[in-house]
Amino acid sequence: MERHLVFSGLRQRVFPTEWISTIANTFPTLHDLVYTMLSPIPSERPSSAVVASHIDKLLGEFMFSLGRGWERKGERPLLLRVEAVDVEGVLPRTVNLIKSAAPDADIVQYGLKGQGSIAIMEFAIVFSEAKDDQNSAANTSIPHLEIFRTLSASDEIKLIREVSTDLCPNLESMDGGKKYYRRRSSSLII
């Protein structure tokens, strides 16, 4: 069932409840940008350069820069973008957390880049086929959840995002959802 948001009060800066509970809560800087763009006072509205800069930064958070080396025939990888405090050894500790959470996971490719005081790590992870009949197709997401739970328990990890394969460079459009997790105290936004 397809759902639509109706922005009937947008000129008065009134947003639908669903927008506030989803977009504004998950992407507060995007909400703030749209809010300031709707100011009735022209001098309070951001310039086009400021808007473009915000959009570029937001889109950069969803781009996956690993190459296609993670592709294997018939496998759908879990693509993760993990942001952490940029401290010595954060990448090997994060790899160890992933392996401890999902021992059957195979990290086929990873990368690390820095952005200010934030370490941005990307992982392409595939999972071994279940060897027993107890693991049905309904349980295939369990290793994914264990990885998210384990990473979110780390004080170093600030954001965990599953990236859809359609956001990877040079890939044909493939289906796949996005899951977004941001640490706020000890809770996750899903």
Secondary structure, DSSP 8 states (H G I E B T S, - for coil): -------TTGGGT---HHHIIIIIHH-HHHHHHHHHHT-SSGGGS--HHHHHHHHHHHHHTT-----GGG--TT---EEEEEEEE--TTHHHHHHHHHHHH-TTEEEEEEEEEEETTEEEEEEEEEE---SSTTS-GGGTTHHHHHHHHHHHT-SSEEEEEE--GGGSTT--------EEEEEETTEE--
